[in-house]
Amino acid sequence: MSPAPGHPVTATVLITNPSDDLLIVHPDKGDAAPWHLPGGVVEQNESPLDAVRREVWEELGLDLDVTEHDLFAIEWLQATHPGRHDRIAILFAGPVLTESDTDRITLQHDELDAWRWAGRAEAKAMLHPAIAARIVGPLQTPGSPVYRETRHEGAV
């Protein structure tokens, strides 16, 4: 029996403020790069929950209290290019940050060049379309997680 093929896994978090604006981050890849949610790749021997906590600490300098009960959405994404793998994306609903919380944000400047608050419509226009599609329902209360599949016609 051959080993099961691996699927890269990413873990991101929806962080909001009391006005229900979404915290988004911009990668240090030039102005044309789309904005993202805080988070990143789950490393070997790391859970998605540990990964999202680590990534937020590395990217923003914030120690978030995110738990397994904060699961918001899971998505399977079909590979779009030859040589790439299908991917699993896990999204958690994070905390509501106060102004004093955001005063403590310290960007990881070798990966990010900016962060900001954005209303839902504005965030959806600024985020990568695959990420924007995961933002459904109330942002501050996870409720029931959503499962999605993103297939691409003619993909590998």
Backbone as CSV, one residue per row, in Angstrom:
resi,resn,N_x,N_y,N_z,CA_x,CA_y,CA_z,C_x,C_y,C_z
1,MET,0.844,-1.172,0.000,0.000,0.000,0.000,0.897,1.246,0.000
2,SER,0.627,2.177,-0.905,1.424,3.397,-0.964,0.908,4.397,0.071
3,PRO,1.790,5.297,0.517,1.356,6.274,1.513,0.292,7.209,0.931
4,ALA,-0.560,7.691,1.794,-1.613,8.622,1.361,-0.980,9.928,0.906
5,PRO,-1.518,10.513,-0.177,-0.967,11.799,-0.621,-1.294,12.879,0.403
6,GLY,-0.346,13.743,0.636,-0.570,14.813,1.601,-1.263,16.004,0.971
7,HIS,-2.044,16.670,1.754,-2.679,17.922,1.346,-2.097,19.026,2.215
8,PRO,-1.475,20.032,1.617,-1.046,21.153,2.441,-2.255,21.738,3.167
9,VAL,-2.045,22.185,4.396,-3.118,22.750,5.213,-2.727,24.159,5.625
10,THR,-3.684,25.083,5.498,-3.489,26.435,6.018,-4.517,26.689,7.113
11,ALA,-4.163,27.564,8.035,-5.066,27.947,9.118,-5.041,29.467,9.233
12,THR,-6.222,30.074,9.149,-6.339,31.527,9.256,-7.423,31.868,10.267
13,VAL,-7.499,33.156,10.628,-8.437,33.569,11.666,-9.126,34.874,11.290
14,LEU,-10.419,34.920,11.597,-11.200,36.147,11.452,-11.091,36.913,12.764
15,ILE,-10.444,38.050,12.735,-10.321,38.907,13.914,-11.143,40.152,13.625
16,THR,-12.021,40.513,14.551,-12.892,41.670,14.345,-12.707,42.696,15.455
17,ASN,-13.293,43.875,15.222,-13.355,44.909,16.258,-14.822,45.053,16.670
18,PRO,-15.128,45.893,17.651,-16.523,46.019,18.092,-17.493,46.466,16.992
19,SER,-16.994,47.079,15.922,-17.852,47.505,14.804,-18.041,46.404,13.761
20,ASP,-17.511,45.202,14.029,-17.588,44.057,13.127,-16.728,44.239,11.877
21,ASP,-15.728,45.133,11.957,-14.754,45.247,10.880,-13.780,44.083,11.010
22,LEU,-13.176,43.703,9.913,-12.281,42.559,9.848,-10.834,43.027,9.760
23,LEU,-9.963,42.398,10.544,-8.538,42.709,10.482,-7.943,41.936,9.308
24,ILE,-7.347,42.664,8.365,-6.701,42.037,7.217,-5.246,42.479,7.167
25,VAL,-4.413,41.655,6.561,-2.979,41.930,6.489,-2.533,41.911,5.032
26,HIS,-1.497,42.696,4.759,-0.978,42.771,3.393,0.436,42.200,3.349
27,PRO,0.658,41.191,2.481,2.006,40.614,2.379,2.970,41.601,1.747
28,ASP,4.213,41.505,2.146,5.252,42.389,1.624,5.704,41.867,0.253
29,LYS,4.782,41.940,-0.735,5.050,41.442,-2.089,4.662,42.471,-3.140
30,GLY,4.600,43.726,-2.772,4.215,44.767,-3.719,2.755,45.138,-3.574
31,ASP,2.420,46.327,-4.050,1.076,46.866,-3.880,-0.009,46.042,-4.560
32,ALA,0.320,45.324,-5.640,-0.699,44.584,-6.383,-1.110,43.281,-5.696
33,ALA,-0.357,42.838,-4.704,-0.692,41.585,-4.018,-1.995,41.755,-3.247
34,PRO,-2.862,40.730,-3.275,-4.117,40.832,-2.512,-3.846,40.761,-1.008
35,TRP,-4.772,41.302,-0.241,-4.713,41.242,1.212,-5.104,39.838,1.652
36,HIS,-4.761,39.485,2.887,-5.036,38.162,3.435,-5.583,38.280,4.850
37,LEU,-6.021,37.156,5.365,-6.355,37.047,6.780,-5.101,36.607,7.525
38,PRO,-4.956,36.973,8.787,-3.803,36.492,9.549,-3.811,34.967,9.613
39,GLY,-2.632,34.381,9.493,-2.493,32.929,9.541,-1.507,32.462,8.515
40,GLY,-1.472,31.153,8.282,-0.532,30.632,7.307,-0.535,29.116,7.274
41,VAL,0.572,28.556,6.842,0.712,27.124,6.623,0.873,26.388,7.955
42,VAL,0.185,25.256,8.060,0.345,24.377,9.218,1.617,23.568,8.988
43,GLU,2.530,23.635,9.932,3.808,22.935,9.797,3.690,21.477,10.235
44,GLN,4.691,20.685,9.860,4.741,19.275,10.244,4.626,19.148,11.760
45,ASN,3.818,18.200,12.241,3.609,17.927,13.666,2.985,19.098,14.426
46,GLU,2.213,19.918,13.727,1.545,21.064,14.339,0.055,20.968,14.021
47,SER,-0.791,21.258,14.986,-2.226,21.251,14.717,-2.614,22.570,14.047
48,PRO,-3.738,22.603,13.324,-4.194,23.869,12.744,-4.410,24.949,13.807
49,LEU,-4.908,24.568,14.969,-5.128,25.525,16.041,-3.805,26.100,16.554
50,ASP,-2.819,25.237,16.761,-1.497,25.719,17.173,-0.886,26.595,16.086
51,ALA,-1.100,26.227,14.828,-0.541,26.994,13.711,-1.120,28.400,13.667
52,VAL,-2.446,28.526,13.826,-3.048,29.856,13.737,-2.583,30.726,14.910
53,ARG,-2.453,30.130,16.090,-1.939,30.893,17.239,-0.506,31.352,16.980
54,ARG,0.340,30.430,16.455,1.739,30.763,16.164,1.834,31.852,15.102
55,GLU,1.080,31.676,14.018,1.149,32.641,12.917,0.716,34.046,13.370
56,VAL,-0.348,34.137,14.162,-0.802,35.447,14.627,0.244,36.065,15.553
57,TRP,0.878,35.245,16.378,1.940,35.765,17.244,3.105,36.275,16.378
58,GLU,3.509,35.481,15.380,4.632,35.883,14.526,4.292,37.114,13.684
59,GLU,3.102,37.123,13.076,2.740,38.199,12.149,2.359,39.501,12.843
60,LEU,1.629,39.394,13.979,1.052,40.585,14.610,1.511,40.814,16.048
61,GLY,2.220,39.851,16.625,2.655,39.987,18.005,1.515,39.864,19.007
62,LEU,0.413,39.215,18.603,-0.745,39.052,19.487,-0.875,37.595,19.930
63,ASP,-1.156,37.402,21.207,-1.390,36.079,21.771,-2.900,35.884,21.857
64,LEU,-3.478,35.206,20.858,-4.932,35.049,20.790,-5.411,33.805,21.505
65,ASP,-6.551,33.928,22.153,-7.198,32.803,22.804,-8.210,32.206,21.830
66,VAL,-7.710,31.419,20.881,-8.553,30.741,19.896,-8.621,29.274,20.314
67,THR,-9.827,28.693,20.301,-9.998,27.296,20.713,-10.654,26.498,19.591
68,GLU,-10.755,25.193,19.800,-11.399,24.335,18.794,-12.868,24.696,18.603
69,HIS,-13.479,25.327,19.591,-14.880,25.749,19.471,-15.054,26.950,18.542
70,ASP,-13.940,27.565,18.152,-13.976,28.727,17.271,-13.875,28.353,15.796
71,LEU,-13.959,27.058,15.481,-13.915,26.640,14.077,-15.031,27.329,13.307
72,PHE,-14.679,27.948,12.187,-15.630,28.737,11.399,-15.928,28.087,10.055
73,ALA,-14.877,27.640,9.353,-15.074,27.052,8.024,-13.895,26.156,7.664
74,ILE,-14.187,25.168,6.832,-13.161,24.295,6.263,-13.419,24.259,4.760
75,GLU,-12.346,24.339,3.992,-12.508,24.307,2.544,-11.441,23.426,1.921
76,TRP,-11.878,22.608,0.968,-10.962,21.854,0.131,-10.817,22.634,-1.163
77,LEU,-9.572,22.909,-1.550,-9.315,23.665,-2.775,-8.547,22.796,-3.756
78,GLN,-9.110,22.635,-4.932,-8.478,21.850,-5.984,-7.253,22.600,-6.506
79,ALA,-6.200,21.853,-6.786,-4.987,22.449,-7.349,-5.319,23.133,-8.676
80,THR,-4.674,24.247,-8.924,-4.951,25.009,-10.149,-3.840,24.898,-11.190
81,HIS,-2.683,24.366,-10.801,-1.558,24.275,-11.731,-0.914,22.892,-11.622
82,PRO,-0.349,22.380,-12.719,0.373,21.100,-12.664,1.491,21.174,-11.628
83,GLY,1.686,20.078,-10.907,2.734,20.033,-9.896,2.309,20.567,-8.542
84,ARG,1.143,21.180,-8.454,0.639,21.686,-7.176,-0.295,20.652,-6.575
85,HIS,-0.537,20.748,-5.285,-1.416,19.810,-4.583,-2.743,20.472,-4.251
86,ASP,-3.781,19.646,-4.141,-5.021,20.135,-3.561,-4.670,20.609,-2.147
87,ARG,-5.515,21.453,-1.571,-5.186,22.064,-0.292,-6.414,22.074,0.603
88,ILE,-6.189,22.048,1.900,-7.240,22.202,2.900,-7.001,23.535,3.609
89,ALA,-8.050,24.353,3.674,-7.959,25.644,4.371,-8.921,25.625,5.553
90,ILE,-8.411,25.939,6.727,-9.211,25.961,7.950,-9.275,27.395,8.449
91,LEU,-10.479,27.835,8.763,-10.705,29.211,9.202,-11.342,29.192,10.584
92,PHE,-10.754,29.953,11.498,-11.281,30.090,12.853,-11.876,31.475,13.027
93,ALA,-12.865,31.603,13.899,-13.410,32.907,14.291,-12.628,33.351,15.519
94,GLY,-11.958,34.461,15.397,-11.129,34.927,16.492,-11.860,35.885,17.403
95,PRO,-11.108,36.517,18.262,-11.702,37.414,19.243,-12.052,38.778,18.649
96,VAL,-12.831,39.513,19.413,-13.110,40.919,19.110,-12.028,41.721,19.825
97,LEU,-11.247,42.484,19.060,-10.153,43.258,19.650,-10.609,44.671,20.002
98,THR,-10.128,45.146,21.108,-10.372,46.526,21.521,-9.259,47.410,20.967
99,GLU,-9.415,48.711,21.129,-8.374,49.629,20.676,-7.063,49.380,21.410
100,SER,-7.132,49.053,22.688,-5.890,48.775,23.424,-5.223,47.500,22.917
101,ASP,-6.018,46.517,22.462,-5.437,45.315,21.854,-4.687,45.672,20.578
102,THR,-5.315,46.483,19.738,-4.691,46.817,18.453,-3.478,47.715,18.636
103,ASP,-3.418,48.456,19.731,-2.230,49.270,20.011,-0.999,48.390,20.220
104,ARG,-1.212,47.122,20.548,-0.097,46.194,20.794,0.362,45.470,19.532
105,ILE,-0.292,45.691,18.397,0.087,44.992,17.164,1.481,45.430,16.729
106,THR,2.309,44.433,16.461,3.659,44.647,15.951,3.813,43.777,14.718
107,LEU,3.895,44.399,13.540,3.984,43.640,12.285,5.320,42.920,12.137
108,GLN,5.258,41.737,11.554,6.448,41.002,11.169,6.861,41.551,9.790
109,HIS,7.778,42.493,9.779,8.071,43.250,8.562,8.748,42.465,7.444
110,ASP,9.280,41.275,7.721,9.848,40.500,6.614,8.770,39.734,5.844
111,GLU,7.515,39.716,6.362,6.411,39.065,5.648,5.260,40.015,5.338
112,LEU,5.008,40.980,6.205,3.863,41.876,6.044,4.316,43.324,5.988
113,ASP,3.597,44.120,5.170,3.923,45.544,5.150,2.796,46.415,5.705
114,ALA,1.628,45.808,6.010,0.523,46.611,6.547,-0.558,45.711,7.138
115,TRP,-1.348,46.296,8.020,-2.584,45.687,8.501,-3.609,46.807,8.562
116,ARG,-4.888,46.438,8.550,-5.930,47.452,8.654,-7.263,46.794,8.978
117,TRP,-8.205,47.622,9.394,-9.583,47.187,9.569,-10.331,47.452,8.270
118,ALA,-11.212,46.546,7.903,-12.021,46.726,6.697,-13.419,46.185,6.971
119,GLY,-14.438,46.927,6.511,-15.799,46.423,6.568,-15.903,45.185,5.688
120,ARG,-16.954,44.410,5.874,-17.074,43.135,5.155,-17.024,43.312,3.633
121,ALA,-17.775,44.237,3.079,-17.789,44.424,1.619,-16.413,44.866,1.132
122,GLU,-15.799,45.790,1.855,-14.466,46.268,1.486,-13.445,45.128,1.573
123,ALA,-13.517,44.332,2.644,-12.590,43.212,2.815,-12.746,42.210,1.685
124,LYS,-13.986,41.889,1.329,-14.202,40.925,0.244,-13.608,41.409,-1.073
125,ALA,-13.639,42.729,-1.307,-13.065,43.284,-2.531,-11.534,43.284,-2.498
126,MET,-10.953,43.354,-1.307,-9.501,43.457,-1.170,-8.811,42.101,-1.019
127,LEU,-9.537,41.122,-0.470,-8.956,39.806,-0.223,-8.878,38.979,-1.502
128,HIS,-8.003,37.996,-1.495,-7.960,37.024,-2.575,-9.358,36.420,-2.679
129,PRO,-9.895,36.214,-3.901,-11.275,35.716,-4.051,-11.562,34.418,-3.299
130,ALA,-10.612,33.488,-3.250,-10.839,32.228,-2.530,-10.999,32.477,-1.035
131,ILE,-10.259,33.417,-0.503,-10.365,33.752,0.918,-11.673,34.491,1.175
132,ALA,-12.000,35.431,0.323,-13.232,36.206,0.487,-14.461,35.308,0.475
133,ALA,-14.430,34.245,-0.316,-15.583,33.346,-0.427,-15.869,32.603,0.869
134,ARG,-14.863,32.472,1.738,-15.063,31.767,3.011,-15.768,32.621,4.052
135,ILE,-15.867,33.915,3.824,-16.421,34.824,4.820,-17.930,34.910,4.626
136,VAL,-18.630,34.030,5.318,-20.084,33.992,5.250,-20.642,33.999,6.668
137,GLY,-21.835,34.511,6.843,-22.475,34.509,8.152,-21.862,35.513,9.110
138,PRO,-22.297,35.495,10.368,-21.764,36.420,11.366,-20.285,36.150,11.622
139,LEU,-19.493,37.188,11.736,-18.060,37.021,11.906,-17.659,36.776,13.359
140,GLN,-18.457,37.241,14.306,-18.035,37.170,15.699,-18.541,35.934,16.432
141,THR,-19.451,35.192,15.853,-19.971,33.989,16.486,-19.890,32.846,15.488
142,PRO,-19.017,31.867,15.728,-18.859,30.815,14.739,-20.127,30.012,14.474
143,GLY,-20.903,29.659,15.517,-22.120,28.872,15.272,-21.785,27.521,14.690
144,SER,-22.305,27.208,13.524,-22.028,25.940,12.852,-20.986,26.162,11.772
145,PRO,-19.898,25.379,11.790,-18.875,25.538,10.756,-19.439,25.273,9.360
146,VAL,-18.850,25.916,8.384,-19.223,25.770,6.987,-18.166,24.909,6.299
147,TYR,-18.604,23.994,5.429,-17.673,23.230,4.607,-17.896,23.613,3.162
148,ARG,-16.803,23.892,2.436,-16.888,24.262,1.022,-15.887,23.444,0.225
149,GLU,-16.164,23.310,-1.065,-15.202,22.749,-2.005,-15.071,23.715,-3.163
150,THR,-13.839,23.994,-3.530,-13.594,24.875,-4.664,-12.938,24.056,-5.760
151,ARG,-13.675,23.862,-6.843,-13.182,23.106,-7.992,-12.955,24.079,-9.144
152,HIS,-11.996,23.750,-9.968,-11.684,24.590,-11.111,-11.826,23.770,-12.381
153,GLU,-12.679,24.228,-13.278,-12.884,23.516,-14.532,-11.565,23.462,-15.295
154,GLY,-11.201,22.269,-15.706,-9.983,22.099,-16.477,-8.728,22.073,-15.633
155,ALA,-8.874,22.068,-14.314,-7.689,22.035,-13.447,-7.050,20.655,-13.505
156,VAL,-5.859,20.562,-12.947,-5.096,19.310,-12.970,-5.825,18.177,-12.308
